[in-house]
Amino acid sequence: MTTQDEYAESLKRAIDDWNARIKKMRVDMEAESEKAQSHYREQLNELERLRDQAEAQMRDIQDSSRSQWNDNADKMKAAWREISDGFERAWSRLK
C-alpha cells in the first residue's frame, strides 16, 4: 500500500506537471485569434479550478493524521481520480 507521504508526493508531482501544462498553454494561446483565445480562456479557467481542487485535496492528505489516512485512503484516492480525470477531459478539449 502506498504510504500517505508517498501518495502526497505523487499528487505534488502531478500538480507540478499540470501547472507546467497550463503555463505552456497560456503562452501558446497568445499566438491564436481572439475567438480562439476566448475558447482557451474558458478551458484554462476550468483547468485552474480543477488544479485548485487538487491542491486542496493534497493539503487534506498532508494534514490528515495517519489514522485518518488509513481510514479514508480509498475515498481520498477516489476523489483524486475524479479530479484528475476531469483535468484530463478539460485538457483534451484544448487540443
Secondary structure in CASP SS format (residue, H / E / C, confidence):
PFRMAT SS
TARGET T0000
AUTHOR 0000-0000-0000
METHOD secondary structure of the structure
MODEL  1
M C 1.00
T C 1.00
T C 1.00
Q H 1.00
D H 1.00
E H 1.00
Y H 1.00
A H 1.00
E H 1.00
S H 1.00
L H 1.00
K H 1.00
R H 1.00
A H 1.00
I H 1.00
D H 1.00
D H 1.00
W H 1.00
N H 1.00
A H 1.00
R H 1.00
I H 1.00
K H 1.00
K H 1.00
M H 1.00
R H 1.00
V H 1.00
D H 1.00
M H 1.00
E C 1.00
A C 1.00
E C 1.00
S C 1.00
E H 1.00
K H 1.00
A H 1.00
Q H 1.00
S H 1.00
H H 1.00
Y H 1.00
R H 1.00
E H 1.00
Q H 1.00
L H 1.00
N H 1.00
E H 1.00
L H 1.00
E H 1.00
R H 1.00
L H 1.00
R H 1.00
D H 1.00
Q H 1.00
A H 1.00
E H 1.00
A H 1.00
Q H 1.00
M H 1.00
R H 1.00
D H 1.00
I H 1.00
Q H 1.00
D H 1.00
S C 1.00
S C 1.00
R H 1.00
S H 1.00
Q H 1.00
W H 1.00
N H 1.00
D H 1.00
N H 1.00
A H 1.00
D H 1.00
K H 1.00
M H 1.00
K H 1.00
A H 1.00
A H 1.00
W H 1.00
R H 1.00
E H 1.00
I H 1.00
S H 1.00
D H 1.00
G H 1.00
F H 1.00
E H 1.00
R H 1.00
A H 1.00
W H 1.00
S H 1.00
R C 1.00
L C 1.00
K C 1.00
END
